[in-house]
């Protein structure tokens, strides 16, 4: 069952606000990248390497026969927070 109550309503409002999308998400992403790079993980290099892979399942055309396309995901996995 989904959570309810005032705290959940406030959290839902915050996660659906432009503040979340345009301020907090980019800051969180930058913090994750910075932490990874500081710990010896070449995040940006890996990101570029993945982007350059034309045969990856994230590219158009390669997901046509993807076995995961037919899965039904719970609604909480399809919200923008995840």
VEXVO-574716 format. One record per atom (N, C-alpha, C): residue number from 1; x, y, z; chain; residue in three letters. Coordinates in nm, 3 decimals. Layout:
BEGIN
r n->NUM&u->X&v->Y&w->Z&chain->A&res->ala
...
***
This chain:
BEGIN
r n->1&u->0.083&v->-0.119&w->0.000&chain->A&res->unk
r n->1&u->0.000&v->0.000&w->0.000&chain->A&res->unk
r n->1&u->0.087&v->0.124&w->0.000&chain->A&res->unk
r n->2&u->0.048&v->0.223&w->-0.078&chain->A&res->unk
r n->2&u->0.125&v->0.348&w->-0.079&chain->A&res->unk
r n->2&u->0.112&v->0.420&w->0.056&chain->A&res->unk
r n->3&u->0.215&v->0.492&w->0.089&chain->A&res->unk
r n->3&u->0.213&v->0.569&w->0.213&chain->A&res->unk
r n->3&u->0.121&v->0.689&w->0.195&chain->A&res->unk
r n->4&u->0.069&v->0.737&w->0.308&chain->A&res->unk
r n->4&u->-0.017&v->0.854&w->0.304&chain->A&res->unk
r n->4&u->0.013&v->0.939&w->0.427&chain->A&res->unk
r n->5&u->-0.052&v->1.052&w->0.436&chain->A&res->unk
r n->5&u->-0.032&v->1.141&w->0.548&chain->A&res->unk
r n->5&u->0.034&v->1.270&w->0.506&chain->A&res->unk
r n->6&u->0.047&v->1.360&w->0.600&chain->A&res->unk
r n->6&u->0.101&v->1.492&w->0.573&chain->A&res->unk
r n->6&u->0.246&v->1.486&w->0.525&chain->A&res->unk
r n->7&u->0.328&v->1.405&w->0.592&chain->A&res->unk
r n->7&u->0.470&v->1.397&w->0.554&chain->A&res->unk
r n->7&u->0.483&v->1.344&w->0.411&chain->A&res->unk
r n->8&u->0.405&v->1.244&w->0.375&chain->A&res->unk
r n->8&u->0.411&v->1.189&w->0.240&chain->A&res->unk
r n->8&u->0.361&v->1.291&w->0.138&chain->A&res->unk
r n->9&u->0.258&v->1.365&w->0.173&chain->A&res->unk
r n->9&u->0.205&v->1.469&w->0.083&chain->A&res->unk
r n->9&u->0.311&v->1.577&w->0.059&chain->A&res->unk
r n->10&u->0.380&v->1.619&w->0.165&chain->A&res->unk
r n->10&u->0.486&v->1.719&w->0.150&chain->A&res->unk
r n->10&u->0.602&v->1.665&w->0.067&chain->A&res->unk
r n->11&u->0.639&v->1.540&w->0.090&chain->A&res->unk
r n->11&u->0.746&v->1.479&w->0.013&chain->A&res->unk
r n->11&u->0.708&v->1.470&w->-0.134&chain->A&res->unk
r n->12&u->0.587&v->1.426&w->-0.162&chain->A&res->unk
r n->12&u->0.540&v->1.417&w->-0.301&chain->A&res->unk
r n->12&u->0.541&v->1.554&w->-0.368&chain->A&res->unk
r n->13&u->0.498&v->1.657&w->-0.296&chain->A&res->unk
r n->13&u->0.497&v->1.793&w->-0.352&chain->A&res->unk
r n->13&u->0.639&v->1.839&w->-0.382&chain->A&res->unk
r n->14&u->0.732&v->1.811&w->-0.292&chain->A&res->unk
r n->14&u->0.872&v->1.851&w->-0.313&chain->A&res->unk
r n->14&u->0.932&v->1.778&w->-0.433&chain->A&res->unk
r n->15&u->0.904&v->1.649&w->-0.446&chain->A&res->unk
r n->15&u->0.961&v->1.571&w->-0.556&chain->A&res->unk
r n->15&u->0.900&v->1.607&w->-0.691&chain->A&res->unk
r n->16&u->0.779&v->1.662&w->-0.690&chain->A&res->unk
r n->16&u->0.714&v->1.701&w->-0.815&chain->A&res->unk
r n->16&u->0.735&v->1.848&w->-0.849&chain->A&res->unk
r n->17&u->0.808&v->1.919&w->-0.764&chain->A&res->unk
r n->17&u->0.828&v->2.062&w->-0.787&chain->A&res->unk
r n->17&u->0.944&v->2.088&w->-0.882&chain->A&res->unk
r n->18&u->0.943&v->2.203&w->-0.949&chain->A&res->unk
r n->18&u->1.056&v->2.240&w->-1.034&chain->A&res->unk
r n->18&u->1.185&v->2.256&w->-0.956&chain->A&res->unk
r n->19&u->1.176&v->2.291&w->-0.828&chain->A&res->unk
r n->19&u->1.295&v->2.303&w->-0.744&chain->A&res->unk
r n->19&u->1.371&v->2.171&w->-0.744&chain->A&res->unk
r n->20&u->1.301&v->2.062&w->-0.730&chain->A&res->unk
r n->20&u->1.363&v->1.929&w->-0.730&chain->A&res->unk
r n->20&u->1.432&v->1.903&w->-0.862&chain->A&res->unk
r n->21&u->1.361&v->1.925&w->-0.970&chain->A&res->unk
r n->21&u->1.411&v->1.893&w->-1.103&chain->A&res->unk
r n->21&u->1.528&v->1.980&w->-1.145&chain->A&res->unk
r n->22&u->1.518&v->2.109&w->-1.120&chain->A&res->unk
r n->22&u->1.616&v->2.203&w->-1.175&chain->A&res->unk
r n->22&u->1.729&v->2.242&w->-1.081&chain->A&res->unk
r n->23&u->1.713&v->2.214&w->-0.951&chain->A&res->unk
r n->23&u->1.817&v->2.254&w->-0.856&chain->A&res->unk
r n->23&u->1.875&v->2.133&w->-0.783&chain->A&res->unk
r n->24&u->1.791&v->2.057&w->-0.719&chain->A&res->unk
r n->24&u->1.841&v->1.949&w->-0.633&chain->A&res->unk
r n->24&u->1.896&v->1.830&w->-0.710&chain->A&res->unk
r n->25&u->1.831&v->1.789&w->-0.818&chain->A&res->unk
r n->25&u->1.880&v->1.674&w->-0.896&chain->A&res->unk
r n->25&u->2.018&v->1.703&w->-0.955&chain->A&res->unk
r n->26&u->2.039&v->1.816&w->-1.022&chain->A&res->unk
r n->26&u->2.174&v->1.843&w->-1.074&chain->A&res->unk
r n->26&u->2.280&v->1.851&w->-0.965&chain->A&res->unk
r n->27&u->2.246&v->1.907&w->-0.848&chain->A&res->unk
r n->27&u->2.342&v->1.913&w->-0.739&chain->A&res->unk
r n->27&u->2.375&v->1.774&w->-0.687&chain->A&res->unk
r n->28&u->2.274&v->1.690&w->-0.675&chain->A&res->unk
r n->28&u->2.299&v->1.552&w->-0.628&chain->A&res->unk
r n->28&u->2.383&v->1.476&w->-0.729&chain->A&res->unk
r n->29&u->2.353&v->1.494&w->-0.858&chain->A&res->unk
r n->29&u->2.429&v->1.426&w->-0.963&chain->A&res->unk
r n->29&u->2.575&v->1.471&w->-0.960&chain->A&res->unk
r n->30&u->2.598&v->1.601&w->-0.946&chain->A&res->unk
r n->30&u->2.735&v->1.654&w->-0.942&chain->A&res->unk
r n->30&u->2.809&v->1.600&w->-0.820&chain->A&res->unk
r n->31&u->2.740&v->1.587&w->-0.708&chain->A&res->unk
r n->31&u->2.802&v->1.534&w->-0.587&chain->A&res->unk
r n->31&u->2.842&v->1.388&w->-0.605&chain->A&res->unk
r n->32&u->2.756&v->1.310&w->-0.669&chain->A&res->unk
r n->32&u->2.787&v->1.169&w->-0.693&chain->A&res->unk
r n->32&u->2.909&v->1.156&w->-0.785&chain->A&res->unk
r n->33&u->2.913&v->1.236&w->-0.891&chain->A&res->unk
r n->33&u->3.026&v->1.232&w->-0.984&chain->A&res->unk
r n->33&u->3.154&v->1.273&w->-0.914&chain->A&res->unk
r n->34&u->3.149&v->1.380&w->-0.836&chain->A&res->unk
r n->34&u->3.267&v->1.429&w->-0.765&chain->A&res->unk
r n->34&u->3.319&v->1.324&w->-0.668&chain->A&res->unk
r n->35&u->3.228&v->1.262&w->-0.593&chain->A&res->unk
r n->35&u->3.268&v->1.159&w->-0.498&chain->A&res->unk
r n->35&u->3.332&v->1.040&w->-0.569&chain->A&res->unk
r n->36&u->3.274&v->0.998&w->-0.680&chain->A&res->unk
r n->36&u->3.329&v->0.886&w->-0.757&chain->A&res->unk
r n->36&u->3.469&v->0.920&w->-0.807&chain->A&res->unk
r n->37&u->3.485&v->1.037&w->-0.867&chain->A&res->unk
r n->37&u->3.615&v->1.078&w->-0.920&chain->A&res->unk
r n->37&u->3.720&v->1.086&w->-0.808&chain->A&res->unk
r n->38&u->3.680&v->1.138&w->-0.692&chain->A&res->unk
r n->38&u->3.773&v->1.148&w->-0.579&chain->A&res->unk
r n->38&u->3.815&v->1.011&w->-0.527&chain->A&res->unk
r n->39&u->3.732&v->0.911&w->-0.550&chain->A&res->unk
r n->39&u->3.761&v->0.774&w->-0.505&chain->A&res->unk
r n->39&u->3.822&v->0.689&w->-0.615&chain->A&res->unk
r n->40&u->3.872&v->0.753&w->-0.720&chain->A&res->unk
r n->40&u->3.944&v->0.682&w->-0.824&chain->A&res->unk
r n->40&u->3.857&v->0.617&w->-0.931&chain->A&res->unk
r n->41&u->3.730&v->0.650&w->-0.934&chain->A&res->unk
r n->41&u->3.642&v->0.596&w->-1.038&chain->A&res->unk
r n->41&u->3.634&v->0.699&w->-1.150&chain->A&res->unk
r n->42&u->3.681&v->0.666&w->-1.269&chain->A&res->unk
r n->42&u->3.681&v->0.762&w->-1.380&chain->A&res->unk
r n->42&u->3.541&v->0.778&w->-1.440&chain->A&res->unk
r n->43&u->3.454&v->0.843&w->-1.365&chain->A&res->unk
r n->43&u->3.313&v->0.855&w->-1.400&chain->A&res->unk
r n->43&u->3.291&v->0.914&w->-1.538&chain->A&res->unk
r n->44&u->3.350&v->1.028&w->-1.563&chain->A&res->unk
r n->44&u->3.326&v->1.097&w->-1.691&chain->A&res->unk
r n->44&u->3.385&v->1.017&w->-1.807&chain->A&res->unk
r n->45&u->3.499&v->0.954&w->-1.787&chain->A&res->unk
r n->45&u->3.559&v->0.871&w->-1.891&chain->A&res->unk
r n->45&u->3.469&v->0.752&w->-1.921&chain->A&res->unk
r n->46&u->3.416&v->0.691&w->-1.816&chain->A&res->unk
r n->46&u->3.325&v->0.577&w->-1.834&chain->A&res->unk
r n->46&u->3.196&v->0.620&w->-1.903&chain->A&res->unk
r n->47&u->3.147&v->0.738&w->-1.867&chain->A&res->unk
r n->47&u->3.024&v->0.790&w->-1.930&chain->A&res->unk
r n->47&u->3.046&v->0.811&w->-2.079&chain->A&res->unk
r n->48&u->3.157&v->0.870&w->-2.116&chain->A&res->unk
r n->48&u->3.187&v->0.890&w->-2.258&chain->A&res->unk
r n->48&u->3.204&v->0.757&w->-2.331&chain->A&res->unk
r n->49&u->3.269&v->0.661&w->-2.266&chain->A&res->unk
r n->49&u->3.288&v->0.529&w->-2.327&chain->A&res->unk
r n->49&u->3.153&v->0.464&w->-2.355&chain->A&res->unk
r n->50&u->3.063&v->0.471&w->-2.257&chain->A&res->unk
r n->50&u->2.930&v->0.414&w->-2.277&chain->A&res->unk
r n->50&u->2.853&v->0.486&w->-2.388&chain->A&res->unk
r n->51&u->2.863&v->0.616&w->-2.389&chain->A&res->unk
r n->51&u->2.793&v->0.696&w->-2.491&chain->A&res->unk
r n->51&u->2.841&v->0.660&w->-2.631&chain->A&res->unk
r n->52&u->2.969&v->0.626&w->-2.645&chain->A&res->unk
r n->52&u->3.026&v->0.594&w->-2.775&chain->A&res->unk
r n->52&u->2.995&v->0.453&w->-2.824&chain->A&res->unk
r n->53&u->2.940&v->0.367&w->-2.739&chain->A&res->unk
r n->53&u->2.907&v->0.229&w->-2.778&chain->A&res->unk
r n->53&u->2.780&v->0.229&w->-2.861&chain->A&res->unk
r n->54&u->2.793&v->0.211&w->-2.990&chain->A&res->unk
r n->54&u->2.676&v->0.214&w->-3.079&chain->A&res->unk
r n->54&u->2.590&v->0.089&w->-3.066&chain->A&res->unk
r n->55&u->2.647&v->-0.018&w->-3.013&chain->A&res->unk
r n->55&u->2.573&v->-0.142&w->-3.001&chain->A&res->unk
r n->55&u->2.505&v->-0.159&w->-2.865&chain->A&res->unk
r n->56&u->2.510&v->-0.056&w->-2.782&chain->A&res->unk
r n->56&u->2.451&v->-0.065&w->-2.649&chain->A&res->unk
r n->56&u->2.300&v->-0.068&w->-2.653&chain->A&res->unk
r n->57&u->2.236&v->-0.129&w->-2.556&chain->A&res->unk
r n->57&u->2.090&v->-0.139&w->-2.554&chain->A&res->unk
r n->57&u->2.021&v->-0.004&w->-2.534&chain->A&res->unk
r n->58&u->2.096&v->0.099&w->-2.499&chain->A&res->unk
r n->58&u->2.037&v->0.232&w->-2.478&chain->A&res->unk
r n->58&u->2.022&v->0.309&w->-2.609&chain->A&res->unk
r n->59&u->2.076&v->0.258&w->-2.718&chain->A&res->unk
r n->59&u->2.065&v->0.325&w->-2.847&chain->A&res->unk
r n->59&u->1.938&v->0.282&w->-2.920&chain->A&res->unk
r n->60&u->1.882&v->0.372&w->-2.998&chain->A&res->unk
r n->60&u->1.761&v->0.341&w->-3.074&chain->A&res->unk
r n->60&u->1.785&v->0.222&w->-3.166&chain->A&res->unk
r n->61&u->1.685&v->0.141&w->-3.179&chain->A&res->unk
r n->61&u->1.693&v->0.028&w->-3.269&chain->A&res->unk
r n->61&u->1.744&v->-0.099&w->-3.203&chain->A&res->unk
r n->62&u->1.826&v->-0.086&w->-3.101&chain->A&res->unk
r n->62&u->1.881&v->-0.207&w->-3.040&chain->A&res->unk
r n->62&u->1.791&v->-0.262&w->-2.931&chain->A&res->unk
r n->63&u->1.684&v->-0.189&w->-2.896&chain->A&res->unk
r n->63&u->1.594&v->-0.236&w->-2.790&chain->A&res->unk
r n->63&u->1.470&v->-0.304&w->-2.846&chain->A&res->unk
r n->64&u->1.463&v->-0.320&w->-2.976&chain->A&res->unk
r n->64&u->1.342&v->-0.379&w->-3.035&chain->A&res->unk
r n->64&u->1.314&v->-0.519&w->-2.982&chain->A&res->unk
r n->65&u->1.417&v->-0.598&w->-2.961&chain->A&res->unk
r n->65&u->1.398&v->-0.734&w->-2.912&chain->A&res->unk
r n->65&u->1.442&v->-0.748&w->-2.766&chain->A&res->unk
r n->66&u->1.440&v->-0.639&w->-2.694&chain->A&res->unk
r n->66&u->1.483&v->-0.641&w->-2.556&chain->A&res->unk
r n->66&u->1.384&v->-0.721&w->-2.471&chain->A&res->unk
r n->67&u->1.434&v->-0.821&w->-2.399&chain->A&res->unk
r n->67&u->1.347&v->-0.907&w->-2.320&chain->A&res->unk
r n->67&u->1.282&v->-0.833&w->-2.204&chain->A&res->unk
r n->68&u->1.335&v->-0.718&w->-2.166&chain->A&res->unk
r n->68&u->1.279&v->-0.644&w->-2.054&chain->A&res->unk
r n->68&u->1.166&v->-0.549&w->-2.094&chain->A&res->unk
r n->69&u->1.146&v->-0.529&w->-2.222&chain->A&res->unk
r n->69&u->1.041&v->-0.439&w->-2.268&chain->A&res->unk
r n->69&u->0.901&v->-0.486&w->-2.229&chain->A&res->unk
r n->70&u->0.884&v->-0.614&w->-2.210&chain->A&res->unk
r n->70&u->0.752&v->-0.670&w->-2.183&chain->A&res->unk
r n->70&u->0.721&v->-0.678&w->-2.033&chain->A&res->unk
r n->71&u->0.816&v->-0.642&w->-1.949&chain->A&res->unk
r n->71&u->0.795&v->-0.648&w->-1.805&chain->A&res->unk
r n->71&u->0.700&v->-0.539&w->-1.759&chain->A&res->unk
r n->72&u->0.621&v->-0.569&w->-1.659&chain->A&res->unk
r n->72&u->0.534&v->-0.470&w->-1.596&chain->A&res->unk
r n->72&u->0.602&v->-0.424&w->-1.467&chain->A&res->unk
r n->73&u->0.638&v->-0.299&w->-1.462&chain->A&res->unk
r n->73&u->0.708&v->-0.246&w->-1.346&chain->A&res->unk
r n->73&u->0.608&v->-0.187&w->-1.247&chain->A&res->unk
r n->74&u->0.632&v->-0.200&w->-1.116&chain->A&res->unk
r n->74&u->0.545&v->-0.135&w->-1.018&chain->A&res->unk
r n->74&u->0.548&v->0.016&w->-1.039&chain->A&res->unk
r n->75&u->0.439&v->0.083&w->-1.009&chain->A&res->unk
r n->75&u->0.428&v->0.227&w->-1.034&chain->A&res->unk
r n->75&u->0.538&v->0.307&w->-0.964&chain->A&res->unk
r n->76&u->0.583&v->0.262&w->-0.846&chain->A&res->unk
r n->76&u->0.686&v->0.339&w->-0.775&chain->A&res->unk
r n->76&u->0.821&v->0.334&w->-0.845&chain->A&res->unk
r n->77&u->0.842&v->0.238&w->-0.936&chain->A&res->unk
r n->77&u->0.966&v->0.234&w->-1.014&chain->A&res->unk
r n->77&u->0.960&v->0.324&w->-1.137&chain->A&res->unk
r n->78&u->0.843&v->0.369&w->-1.174&chain->A&res->unk
r n->78&u->0.830&v->0.451&w->-1.294&chain->A&res->unk
r n->78&u->0.817&v->0.599&w->-1.260&chain->A&res->unk
r n->79&u->0.815&v->0.634&w->-1.132&chain->A&res->unk
r n->79&u->0.811&v->0.774&w->-1.093&chain->A&res->unk
r n->79&u->0.947&v->0.837&w->-1.117&chain->A&res->unk
r n->80&u->0.950&v->0.967&w->-1.140&chain->A&res->unk
r n->80&u->1.074&v->1.037&w->-1.171&chain->A&res->unk
r n->80&u->1.177&v->1.031&w->-1.060&chain->A&res->unk
r n->81&u->1.136&v->1.006&w->-0.937&chain->A&res->unk
r n->81&u->1.229&v->0.997&w->-0.825&chain->A&res->unk
r n->81&u->1.328&v->0.884&w->-0.843&chain->A&res->unk
r n->82&u->1.287&v->0.775&w->-0.905&chain->A&res->unk
r n->82&u->1.374&v->0.658&w->-0.923&chain->A&res->unk
r n->82&u->1.456&v->0.670&w->-1.045&chain->A&res->unk
***
